Amino acid sequence: AYYYDAPSGEPELKQAIRERYKQRSTPINGQHLCITAGCQNALFLALSVICQPGDSVAVESPGFYGVLQLLEQLKLNVVEIPASPVTGIDLTQLELVLKNNKLKACVVTPNFATPTGALMPDENKQKLLELANRHKFTIVEDDIYGELTFTEDVKPLLAYDTQDRVILCGSFSKSLSRDLRLGWIVSKRWQDAIL
């Protein structure tokens, strides 16, 4: 009670989160993990460090209204990409948008997106990362629903990322308690700016 915690958060909590992701075949370096005040705070931090006012950010449509509020608050341009209730964001449409537009980021919920509940197939996750690598934009992954599977373990996009294009944001608010405003953000490339 007499000391401030480290800026990145309590080491024991970070270790527990790392163990949860290890079970989902996604090893995370503790130095790249920072505790936040919920997933919304993590999304805000991610967008704040990678974008400047006026930058364009792709989002799933329909998608989570809180992301739209963050983009408006940060004065970012919204580029809506249609999303399937089965496979998530339409990668063909995203690729068409990328031919004529420079995107700074793409905010996506690949695992059980709200409001559609879509689960992006693994091959689509890999294709999305290929697009991000080719067009040099950052993917802000909202993994808040990642642990809500009943039949199979699902990997976050971060598990497939080889070029540090993904900033993963998560929380316990859907898997443990809606009243627990505790989240995290994971990024190797942007960690110093996030802290």
Secondary structure by P-SEA (a helix, b strand, c coil): ccccccccccaaaaaaaaaaaaaaccccccccccccccaaaaaaaaaaacccccbbbbbcccccaaaaaaaaaabbbbbbbbbbccccccaaaaaaaaacccccbbbbbcccccccbbbbcaaaaaaaaaaaaaabbbbbcccccccccccbbbbcccccccccccccccccccccccccccccccccccccccc
